[in-house]
């Protein structure tokens, strides 16, 4: 699981994931309280901002709109997990040209998980955010008042299914607008053009639906699996 600081700061969520043996990479703020324990450090508490890694590794966490997202990364184990063979650690991300820009993530994963795999998992967060942004603009993912769980679940499900259909059509080379345009019908002028009707003999017209432009390439990439 990957998420931003809002979820990374929620200790209840982290414990629930750990009980399920669910690996995670959760962003945290610089002042997040961190516990350390032997053999990785003395018993005590620290913060992400107080940790200075011994070395940095330059890796790409996936492709972005302008090419690979390359950063300097550091992996610092904090303490053993209650589950044998797992570890709590801190993942640091530093901008290669602006070293003062550092971000931190709490990691819970098997000890044998490689840093490159953790970095790839961390990069999926941007892909997820891009998909949600696209869904809001193309299929109205955020056009819901969330008055009930059932209504919200139905709306989200239908919106994401619609987005998947648009992505499939775009991948095959067809225009996404073609599946969202109303089909002309000789018995229903309103259905054919979105207007109250049309004059006899006027060629039927259709207008692009809410899909608008074609989905970005981010949708067509294979999802990156999170370390488990």
C-alpha positions in Angstrom: 0.0 0.0 0.0 1.2 3.5 -0.8 -0.3 6.8 0.5 0.5 10.4 1.4 1.2 12.0 4.8 -2.5 12.1 5.9 -2.5 8.3 6.0 1.1 7.8 6.9 0.5 9.8 10.1 -2.3 7.5 11.2 -0.9 4.9 13.6 -4.2 3.0 13.7 -4.0 2.5 10.0 -0.4 1.4 10.1 -1.1 -1.2 12.8 -4.1 -2.5 10.9 -2.0 -3.1 7.9 0.8 -4.8 9.9 -1.7 -7.2 11.4 -2.7 -8.2 7.9 1.0 -8.6 6.9 0.4 -5.8 4.3 3.6 -4.1 3.2 3.3 -0.4 2.9 5.2 2.8 1.9 3.5 5.7 3.6 4.7 9.3 3.3 5.2 11.1 6.6 6.1 14.6 7.8 9.5 15.7 8.9 8.4 15.7 12.6 6.8 12.3 12.7 7.8 10.4 15.9 9.8 7.3 15.0 10.8 4.5 17.4 14.2 2.9 17.1 15.3 -0.5 18.5 18.4 -2.8 18.4 20.0 -4.0 16.3 19.3 -1.0 14.1 19.8 1.6 16.8 19.5 2.3 20.5 16.1 2.2 22.2 14.5 5.6 21.8 12.7 8.0 19.6 13.7 10.3 16.7 12.2 12.1 13.8 12.8 11.8 10.0 14.4 15.2 9.8 17.0 14.1 12.4 18.2 11.0 10.5 21.2 11.4 8.3 21.7 8.5 5.9 25.2 7.1 5.3 24.8 6.9 1.6 22.4 7.8 -1.2 21.5 5.8 -4.3 20.2 7.4 -7.5 17.2 5.5 -8.9 14.1 6.1 -11.0 10.8 5.4 -9.4 8.9 5.3 -12.7 8.1 7.3 -15.7 6.5 10.7 -15.5 5.1 13.2 -18.0 8.7 14.4 -18.7 10.5 11.1 -18.5 11.9 9.0 -15.7 11.4 10.3 -12.2 15.0 10.1 -10.9 15.8 10.9 -7.3 18.4 10.1 -4.7 17.2 7.5 -2.3 18.3 6.2 1.1 17.1 3.3 3.1 17.4 3.4 6.9 16.1 0.4 9.0 14.6 1.5 12.3 13.5 -1.5 14.3 12.5 -5.2 13.8 8.8 -5.8 13.3 6.8 -8.1 15.6 6.3 -10.4 12.6 9.5 -12.4 12.1 11.4 -11.5 8.9 9.8 -8.1 8.6 11.3 -4.7 9.3 10.2 -1.1 10.0 12.3 1.4 8.0 12.5 4.9 6.7 12.8 5.7 3.0 14.3 9.1 2.2 13.9 10.8 -1.2 16.1 13.7 -2.2 15.9 15.9 -5.3 19.1 15.3 -7.3 19.6 19.1 -8.1 18.1 20.5 -4.9 19.5 18.5 -2.0 17.5 20.5 0.5 14.3 19.1 -0.8 13.8 15.8 1.1 10.7 13.7 1.6 10.3 10.7 3.9 8.2 7.6 3.9 7.6 4.9 6.6 8.2 1.4 5.2 6.9 -1.9 6.5 8.2 -4.8 4.4 10.0 -8.2 4.5 13.7 -7.8 5.3 14.9 -9.3 2.0 13.0 -6.7 0.0 15.4 -4.7 -2.2 15.7 -0.9 -2.1 14.9 -0.8 -5.9 11.7 -2.7 -5.3 10.6 -0.3 -2.5 11.4 2.7 -4.7 9.3 1.3 -7.5 6.4 0.8 -5.1 6.8 4.4 -3.8 6.6 5.6 -7.4 3.2 4.0 -7.9 1.7 6.8 -5.7 2.1 9.3 -8.6 0.5 6.9 -11.0 -2.5 6.5 -8.7 -2.9 10.2 -8.3 -2.7 10.7 -12.0 -5.5 8.2 -12.6 -7.7 9.8 -10.0 -7.1 13.2 -11.5 -7.9 11.9 -14.9 -11.1 10.2 -13.6 -12.3 13.4 -12.0 -11.9 15.3 -15.2 -13.1 12.7 -17.7 -15.8 10.7 -16.0 -16.9 12.8 -13.0 -15.3 10.7 -10.2 -15.7 13.6 -7.8 -19.3 14.5 -8.8 -20.9 12.8 -5.8 -22.2 14.2 -2.5 -21.4 11.0 -0.6 -24.6 10.8 1.4 -24.4 7.1 1.9 -21.8 4.3 1.6 -23.9 2.4 -1.0 -24.4 5.5 -3.2 -20.7 6.4 -3.0 -19.6 2.8 -3.8 -21.9 2.6 -6.8 -20.7 6.0 -8.2 -17.0 5.2 -7.7 -17.4 1.8 -9.3 -19.3 3.0 -12.4 -16.9 6.0 -12.8 -13.8 3.8 -12.8 -15.4 1.2 -15.1 -16.2 4.1 -17.5 -12.6 5.3 -17.3 -11.3 1.7 -18.0 -13.5 1.6 -21.1 -12.1 4.9 -22.4 -8.6 3.7 -21.8 -9.3 0.5 -23.7 -10.8 2.4 -26.6 -7.9 4.8 -26.7 -5.4 1.9 -26.6 -7.1 0.4 -29.7 -6.8 3.7 -31.6 -10.4 4.7 -31.5 -11.6 8.1 -30.4 -12.9 8.1 -26.8 -15.5 10.7 -27.7 -17.1 8.2 -30.1 -18.4 6.0 -27.2 -19.7 8.9 -25.2 -21.5 10.7 -28.0 -25.2 10.1 -28.2 -26.4 7.8 -31.1 -28.7 9.5 -33.6 -32.2 8.1 -33.6 -35.0 8.9 -36.1 -37.5 8.7 -33.2 -35.7 10.9 -30.7 -34.2 14.2 -31.7 -33.2 14.9 -28.1 -31.2 11.7 -27.9 -29.4 12.4 -31.2 -28.0 15.9 -30.6 -28.7 16.9 -27.0 -31.2 19.6 -28.2 -35.1 19.6 -27.9 -35.3 18.3 -31.5 -34.2 18.9 -35.1 -35.9 19.9 -38.3 -36.8 17.2 -40.8 -34.1 16.6 -43.3 -31.4 18.0 -41.1 -28.5 15.6 -40.8 -28.1 14.2 -37.3 -25.3 15.5 -35.2 -23.5 14.3 -32.2 -21.4 16.1 -29.6 -18.5 14.9 -27.5 -19.6 13.6 -24.1 -17.9 14.1 -20.8 -14.9 12.1 -21.9 -13.3 15.0 -23.8 -9.7 14.4 -24.7 -8.1 11.1 -24.9 -6.7 9.6 -21.7 -3.0 10.2 -21.0 -0.4 7.5 -21.4 -0.3 7.0 -17.7 -3.5 5.0 -17.9 -2.1 2.7 -20.4 0.9 1.7 -18.4 1.0 -1.6 -16.6 0.3 -1.1 -12.9 3.4 -1.5 -10.7 2.9 -4.1 -8.0 3.6 -3.1 -4.4 6.0 -5.2 -2.4 4.2 -7.7 -0.3 
